[in-house]
Amino acid sequence: FNDTFPDILAAADLVVSRAGAGTLWENGVTGKAAILIPLGSGSSRGDQLRNSEYFEAKGAAIVLKGGNLNSKGLFTEINRLFNTKNVLNNLEKNVKLICNQNSTDKIVGIIKDKIGSK
């Protein structure tokens, strides 16, 4: 990690990463398609598995785990995504829907509603 990471992320066509909340949010607000390789419950609290399953169910990421978790499986999936641009484009579109870029406005609106209702 260094000061050039935002530029590298902005230039990426595809992100291969773990499935932590911060990473997923960065991918989402930048609209990056992702292949997620979550840490399992033996290596973490299990949140990365749940995060990756949610994004996969929403069509916002590809998840590799278990039998698909090897260099051949990763290479195959990268090739498939770059050879089927519609799948890559759908991942980008769907991740933007999850990580709405107007979230600050929504949060402020919720807080105002809660304060105003008391």
Secondary structure, 3 states (H helix, E strand, C coil): CCCCHHHHHHHCCCEEECCCHHHHHHHHHHCCCEEECCCCCCCCCCHHHHHHHHHHHCCCCEECCHHHCCHHHHHHHHHHHHHCHHHHHHHHHHHHHHCCCCHHHHHHHHHHHHHHCC
